[in-house]
Amino acid sequence: MPSSSDKTARAKATSPDTKEFRILALSGGGYLGLYTAAVLAALEEQIGEPIGRRFDLVAGTSVGAIVAAAVALEVPLRDMVELFQRHGTQVFSPRSLPTGVVGRLIDMGRSVTGPKYSSAALRTALHRHLGDRTLAQVPHPLVLPAVNVSRSLTKVFKTPHAAASRGDEDVPIIDAVMASSAAPAYFPAVRIGDALYADGGLFAVAPDQVALHEAEHFMQVPLARVRMLSVGTATVGYQPAQGLSEDAGAIGWLADGRLIMTLIAVQQQHVQAMMENRLGEHYLRLDATWPPQAGLGIDIATPQAAQILLNLAEQTLHAANPQQLRTFL
């Protein structure tokens, strides 16, 4: 029979005061989020149940908000991979990365007088999976960064998972997701109540810090209990396809999404460094190195781009330490 000391040790390991608090944080990056979805779909198949059941808090920004909402609602992640593949060219376009000055100018011109894309196709595709549920009806704690552009304020949409995290209960989850992923000049801002909201990537492309603050400050979780799995969008070491120039102007910075891609890459890198400092071995980041000259971009949804992202996801998991992964799942 187990000794009294064994029983005490087991009770302590599973008590609310010592139980690990697991966070899943998903970064933004437009169509590059197919990489994120594919990584999580493979992990979900390995564990044999909805991956949302393995986490105490899920956070996602921009396209990460789309995948995070699916995780929190226990939508099969393989369905999300299929959504990217099937609807990518409807949400964005079937065009490849533009080349040459004229091609890049034409592509830039698509967002001069209004958003480059309509949000209708994305909303329709998401509604099939997210439905009409409100944030109060989401089974797993969820936070989705966005920006109130009416008042230039940060906003984090939340499920009512803590006493200090209430106020968004009646917001439809699809509206919160669309707000978090409404990249300026790419998609229209989203009206919720009397305010307009845009992409949370304006301040939190990688929502890791937002999630950690939510756990510590609002959910009163000691830092020592936190373990975080963070998944990127394959932008490590990003370099523009057209090369660099010290005197680049509007075309050089805005064409090919160079400015926004640089912001995405450096924000993710900086947040990763800070989370590693704060959490040490209790933090694991899964990401892939940006493949140069591969024709990828935040709105490049060609079959070739999709296959590259799927291959990168497979390579990431192949290189990951299985034993280490298990400790985060």
C-alpha positions as CSV (number, residue, x, y, z in Angstrom):
1,M,0.0,0.0,0.0
2,P,1.2,3.6,-0.6
3,S,2.8,5.2,2.3
4,S,1.3,8.3,3.9
5,S,4.3,10.3,2.5
6,D,3.4,9.1,-1.1
7,K,-0.2,10.1,-0.7
8,T,0.9,13.6,0.6
9,A,3.3,14.0,-2.4
10,R,0.6,13.1,-4.9
11,A,-1.9,15.4,-3.2
12,K,0.6,18.3,-3.3
13,A,1.4,17.7,-7.0
14,T,-2.3,18.0,-8.0
15,S,-3.3,20.7,-5.6
16,P,-4.5,24.1,-7.0
17,D,-1.5,25.8,-5.5
18,T,1.1,23.7,-7.3
19,K,-0.6,22.4,-10.4
20,E,1.0,23.7,-13.6
21,F,-0.9,26.4,-15.4
22,R,-0.5,25.8,-19.2
23,I,-0.8,28.6,-21.8
24,L,-0.9,28.3,-25.5
25,A,0.1,31.5,-27.4
26,L,-0.4,31.8,-31.2
27,S,1.2,34.6,-33.2
28,G,-0.1,36.6,-36.2
29,G,1.0,36.5,-39.8
30,G,-1.9,36.4,-42.2
31,Y,-1.9,33.3,-44.5
32,L,1.4,32.2,-42.8
33,G,-1.0,31.0,-40.0
34,L,-1.4,27.8,-42.1
35,Y,1.9,26.9,-40.6
36,T,0.6,27.4,-37.1
37,A,-2.6,25.4,-37.8
38,A,-0.6,22.5,-39.3
39,V,1.8,22.3,-36.3
40,L,-1.2,22.2,-33.9
41,A,-3.2,19.8,-36.0
42,A,-0.3,17.3,-35.9
43,L,0.1,17.7,-32.2
44,E,-3.6,17.2,-31.7
45,E,-3.5,14.0,-33.7
46,Q,-0.6,12.8,-31.5
47,I,-2.4,13.4,-28.2
48,G,-5.7,11.9,-29.5
49,E,-8.1,14.6,-28.1
50,P,-8.9,18.3,-28.7
51,I,-5.7,20.2,-27.9
52,G,-7.6,22.9,-26.1
53,R,-8.2,20.4,-23.2
54,R,-4.5,20.5,-22.5
55,F,-4.3,24.3,-21.8
56,D,-5.7,26.5,-19.0
57,L,-5.5,29.7,-21.2
58,V,-5.3,30.2,-25.0
59,A,-4.2,33.4,-26.6
60,G,-4.1,34.4,-30.3
61,T,-3.5,37.5,-32.3
62,S,-4.6,38.2,-35.9
63,V,-4.5,34.8,-37.7
64,G,-3.4,33.4,-34.4
65,A,-6.8,34.6,-33.1
66,I,-8.5,32.5,-35.7
67,V,-6.6,29.4,-34.7
68,A,-6.9,30.1,-31.0
69,A,-10.7,30.4,-31.2
70,A,-10.8,27.0,-32.9
71,V,-8.6,25.6,-30.1
72,A,-10.8,27.1,-27.4
73,L,-14.0,25.8,-29.1
74,E,-12.5,22.4,-29.7
75,V,-12.9,22.7,-33.5
76,P,-10.7,20.0,-35.0
77,L,-7.4,21.6,-36.1
78,R,-7.3,19.5,-39.2
79,D,-10.5,21.4,-40.2
80,M,-8.6,24.7,-39.8
81,V,-5.8,23.5,-42.0
82,E,-8.4,22.6,-44.7
83,L,-10.0,26.0,-44.2
84,F,-6.7,27.7,-45.1
85,Q,-6.2,25.5,-48.1
86,R,-9.7,25.7,-49.4
87,H,-10.5,29.3,-48.8
88,G,-7.1,31.0,-48.9
89,T,-7.5,32.3,-52.5
90,Q,-11.0,33.5,-51.7
91,V,-10.0,35.4,-48.6
92,F,-6.9,36.8,-50.2
93,S,-6.2,36.1,-53.9
94,P,-4.5,33.5,-56.1
95,R,-1.7,35.9,-57.0
96,S,1.9,35.1,-56.4
97,L,4.3,37.6,-54.8
98,P,4.5,40.6,-57.2
99,T,7.8,41.2,-59.0
100,G,9.3,44.2,-60.7
101,V,8.5,47.9,-60.0
102,V,5.3,48.0,-62.1
103,G,4.0,44.8,-60.6
104,R,4.7,46.0,-57.1
105,L,3.1,49.4,-57.7
106,I,-0.1,47.7,-59.1
107,D,-0.2,45.5,-56.0
108,M,0.2,48.5,-53.7
109,G,-2.5,50.3,-55.6
110,R,-5.1,47.8,-54.5
111,S,-5.1,49.2,-51.0
112,V,-4.7,53.0,-51.7
113,T,-8.3,54.0,-51.6
114,G,-9.7,51.2,-49.4
115,P,-8.9,47.8,-47.9
116,K,-7.1,45.4,-50.2
117,Y,-9.6,42.6,-49.5
118,S,-13.2,42.2,-48.4
119,S,-13.7,40.4,-45.1
120,A,-16.9,38.7,-46.4
121,A,-15.2,35.5,-47.5
122,L,-13.3,35.1,-44.3
123,R,-16.4,35.7,-42.1
124,T,-18.4,33.2,-44.1
125,A,-15.7,30.5,-43.9
126,L,-15.2,31.1,-40.1
127,H,-18.9,31.1,-39.4
128,R,-19.1,27.4,-40.4
129,H,-16.7,26.6,-37.5
130,L,-17.3,29.3,-34.9
131,G,-21.1,29.8,-35.4
132,D,-23.0,32.4,-33.4
133,R,-21.5,31.7,-30.0
134,T,-20.5,34.5,-27.7
135,L,-17.4,34.7,-25.7
136,A,-19.4,33.6,-22.7
137,Q,-20.1,30.3,-24.5
138,V,-16.5,29.4,-25.2
139,P,-15.5,26.3,-23.1
140,H,-11.8,27.2,-22.6
141,P,-10.4,30.6,-21.4
142,L,-9.4,32.7,-24.3
143,V,-7.8,36.2,-24.9
144,L,-7.7,37.9,-28.3
145,P,-5.7,41.2,-28.6
146,A,-7.1,43.9,-30.9
147,V,-6.9,47.7,-31.2
148,N,-9.7,50.2,-30.7
149,V,-8.9,52.5,-33.6
150,S,-11.7,54.8,-32.7
151,R,-9.9,55.9,-29.6
152,S,-6.3,54.5,-30.2
153,L,-6.6,52.1,-27.3
154,T,-5.4,48.6,-26.9
155,K,-8.1,46.0,-26.3
156,V,-8.0,42.4,-25.2
157,F,-11.3,40.5,-25.8
158,K,-11.7,37.9,-23.1
159,T,-13.9,35.0,-22.1
160,P,-15.3,35.6,-18.6
161,H,-12.8,33.1,-17.1
162,A,-12.0,35.3,-14.0
163,A,-13.8,37.9,-11.9
164,A,-11.5,40.6,-13.3
165,S,-11.8,39.5,-16.9
166,R,-15.5,40.2,-17.4
167,G,-17.2,42.6,-19.8
168,D,-17.1,40.9,-23.2
169,E,-19.5,38.0,-22.4
170,D,-22.0,39.1,-25.1
171,V,-19.5,39.7,-27.9
172,P,-19.9,37.1,-30.6
173,I,-16.6,35.2,-30.9
174,I,-16.6,35.7,-34.6
175,D,-16.6,39.5,-34.2
176,A,-13.7,39.4,-31.7
177,V,-11.7,37.1,-34.1
178,M,-12.5,39.3,-37.1
179,A,-11.5,42.4,-35.1
180,S,-8.2,40.9,-33.9
181,S,-7.3,39.9,-37.6
182,A,-8.4,43.1,-39.3
183,A,-5.0,44.2,-40.6
184,P,-5.1,47.8,-41.7
185,A,-5.1,48.4,-45.4
186,Y,-5.7,44.6,-45.9
187,F,-9.2,44.2,-44.3
188,P,-11.9,46.6,-43.1
189,A,-12.0,47.5,-39.5
190,V,-14.7,45.7,-37.5
191,R,-17.4,47.6,-35.6
192,I,-18.3,46.2,-32.2
193,G,-20.7,48.4,-30.2
194,D,-19.8,52.0,-30.8
195,A,-16.1,51.5,-31.7
196,L,-14.1,50.3,-34.7
197,Y,-11.4,47.6,-34.1
198,A,-8.3,46.6,-36.0
199,D,-5.6,44.0,-35.9
200,G,-4.1,43.2,-32.5
201,G,-0.8,42.8,-34.3
202,L,-0.4,46.6,-34.1
203,F,0.9,46.0,-30.5
204,A,1.0,42.3,-29.9
205,V,1.8,40.2,-32.9
206,A,3.0,37.5,-30.5
207,P,0.4,37.5,-27.6
208,D,2.7,35.7,-25.2
209,Q,3.2,38.7,-22.9
210,V,-0.6,39.5,-23.0
211,A,-1.3,35.9,-22.0
212,L,1.3,35.9,-19.2
213,H,-0.1,39.2,-17.8
214,E,-3.6,37.7,-17.9
215,A,-2.5,34.7,-16.0
216,E,-0.5,36.6,-13.4
217,H,-2.6,39.7,-12.9
218,F,-6.2,38.8,-13.6
219,M,-6.2,35.0,-12.8
220,Q,-3.8,35.3,-9.9
221,V,-1.5,32.5,-11.1
222,P,2.0,32.5,-9.6
223,L,4.8,32.7,-12.2
224,A,6.3,29.5,-10.9
225,R,3.2,27.5,-12.0
226,V,3.2,28.8,-15.6
227,R,4.3,26.7,-18.5
228,M,3.8,28.3,-22.0
229,L,3.8,26.8,-25.5
230,S,4.2,29.4,-28.2
231,V,3.8,28.9,-31.9
232,G,5.0,31.3,-34.5
233,T,4.3,31.8,-38.2
234,A,7.6,30.8,-39.9
235,T,9.1,34.3,-39.9
236,V,12.4,33.7,-38.1
237,G,15.1,35.7,-39.9
238,Y,12.7,37.2,-42.4
239,Q,14.3,38.8,-45.4
240,P,12.4,40.6,-48.2
241,A,12.5,38.8,-51.6
242,Q,13.6,42.0,-53.4
243,G,16.6,42.5,-51.2
244,L,17.5,45.5,-49.1
245,S,18.4,49.1,-49.9
246,E,19.6,51.9,-47.6
247,D,17.5,54.5,-49.4
248,A,14.3,52.5,-49.7
249,G,11.1,54.7,-50.0
250,A,7.4,53.9,-50.0
251,I,7.7,51.3,-52.7
252,G,10.7,49.5,-51.1
253,W,9.1,49.4,-47.6
254,L,5.4,48.9,-48.5
255,A,5.6,46.6,-51.5
256,D,5.7,42.9,-50.9
257,G,4.5,43.6,-47.3
258,R,8.1,44.3,-46.3
259,L,7.2,46.8,-43.5
260,I,4.5,44.6,-41.9
261,M,6.6,41.5,-42.4
262,T,9.5,43.1,-40.6
263,L,7.2,44.2,-37.8
264,I,5.8,40.6,-37.5
265,A,9.3,39.1,-37.4
266,V,11.0,41.4,-35.0
267,Q,8.0,41.5,-32.6
268,Q,7.9,37.7,-32.4
269,Q,11.7,37.6,-31.9
270,H,11.7,40.2,-29.1
271,V,8.8,38.6,-27.2
272,Q,10.4,35.2,-27.4
273,A,13.6,36.6,-25.9
274,M,11.6,38.2,-23.0
275,M,9.5,35.1,-22.4
276,E,12.6,32.9,-22.3
277,N,14.1,35.3,-19.7
278,R,11.0,35.2,-17.5
279,L,9.9,31.5,-17.8
280,G,13.2,29.7,-18.7
281,E,12.7,26.1,-19.4
282,H,8.9,26.5,-18.8
283,Y,8.7,28.3,-22.2
284,L,8.8,26.5,-25.5
285,R,8.7,28.3,-28.9
286,L,7.9,26.3,-32.1
287,D,8.7,28.2,-35.2
288,A,10.5,27.9,-38.5
289,T,13.2,29.9,-40.4
290,W,11.9,32.1,-43.2
291,P,12.8,30.4,-46.5
292,P,14.5,33.0,-48.7
293,Q,13.1,33.5,-52.2
294,A,10.2,31.1,-51.5
295,G,7.5,33.5,-52.6
296,L,5.8,33.6,-49.2
297,G,3.9,36.6,-47.7
298,I,1.0,37.4,-45.4
299,D,-1.5,37.4,-48.3
300,I,0.1,34.9,-50.6
301,A,-2.2,31.9,-50.7
302,T,-1.1,30.0,-53.7
303,P,-0.9,26.2,-53.7
304,Q,2.9,26.5,-53.8
305,A,2.9,28.7,-50.7
306,A,0.5,26.4,-48.9
307,Q,2.8,23.4,-49.6
308,I,5.9,25.2,-48.3
309,L,4.1,26.1,-45.1
310,L,2.9,22.6,-44.6
311,N,6.5,21.3,-45.2
312,L,7.9,23.8,-42.7
313,A,5.4,22.6,-40.1
314,E,6.4,19.0,-40.6
315,Q,10.1,19.9,-40.4
316,T,9.5,21.8,-37.1
317,L,7.8,18.8,-35.4
318,H,10.4,16.4,-36.8
319,A,13.2,18.5,-35.2
320,A,11.3,19.0,-31.9
321,N,12.3,17.0,-28.8
322,P,9.3,14.7,-28.3
323,Q,9.9,14.4,-24.5
324,Q,10.1,18.1,-24.1
325,L,6.9,18.6,-26.2
326,R,5.1,16.1,-23.9
327,T,5.8,18.3,-20.9
328,F,4.0,21.2,-22.5
329,L,1.0,19.1,-23.5
